[in-house]
């Protein structure tokens, strides 16, 4: 909720005395600024996915097969091509095209710093179906339970039960 461009401007102004383009050239980009903020709180992973004890910080998106096909057709390339782990080259065959996803936190930081790339701009936020253990049967149980709670609430409201 508070991770916004306005928050970045206020923090930069407080810490550096300015949030001007000149200040950013002398100090660091907004994106690097957020990495510094989170690393000062112990999140030293540059992908903002794990803490120092390798505990997961929450949802991470990876393009599924359908999303990979769409990105491949767009010739989406992201990352540092000089990096040994660079695996997002749309000039390669589709079976070798695996663009990296990103954590929800990294996506949010890239979003507020206007640094989303050709792949990360297609980030998909998590849904209940992404939860560990989710099945259609579980969802049907939850829907039925919700319906029963609605019936009970209506009966209480009309004085039919206490």
RAZIGI-V56951 format. One record per residue. PSI is psi as a letter, one per 20 degrees, with the letter a starting at -180 (none if undefined). Layout:
psi
PSI
PSI
This chain:
psi
h
i
n
r
h
g
g
g
g
g
g
g
g
g
h
i
i
q
k
r
h
g
h
h
h
h
e
r
r
g
g
h
g
h
g
g
g
h
h
i
j
i
n
i
o
i
i
l
h
q
r
h
j
k
p
p
j
a
p
p
p
p
p
a
g
g
h
g
g
g
h
g
h
i
k
p
p
q
a
o
h
i
p
h
j
o
k
l
o
i
i
r
q
h
i
j
o
n
q
q
b
q
r
h
g
g
g
g
g
h
g
i
j
l
k
p
a
h
g
h
i
j
p
p
q
q
r
h
i
i
q
p
i
p
r
h
g
g
g
g
g
g
g
g
g
g
g
h
h
g
g
g
g
g
g
g
h
j
j
h
r
none
